[in-house]
Amino acid sequence: MISNKDEFYTKLESTGEKSVREKLAQGVYGSEKIPLINEWLRQQEEKRIEEATSRANLAASRAEEATIEQLRLTRSAVRATWLAASAAILIPIIIEIIKIFI
């Protein structure tokens, strides 16, 4: 039965899910094959869900990585801004101190 089931599933694969659904609705398949067809259709749906979940997880992972990189860049920009602001404040003071001693 397993090899027959596998062969039948192979035929369903080559027929394609859309055509299988159409033929099922038209009553083309015998009643003994309907449980196997329904199981195969369920497996096709599971595959689609697994693939969609995998793509969503990959997209979420990439978005997380991009967010982490953006935070790193933002922190670097904040540090650079503080350094520039500090220099803008301190340089004139240092110049005035040097002028006093020269």
Residue pairs with C-beta under 8 A, 6 or more apart in sequence:
5 36
8 33
8 36
9 36
9 40
12 20
12 37
12 40
15 23
17 41
17 44
20 37
20 40
20 41
21 41
23 29
24 34
24 37
24 41
29 37
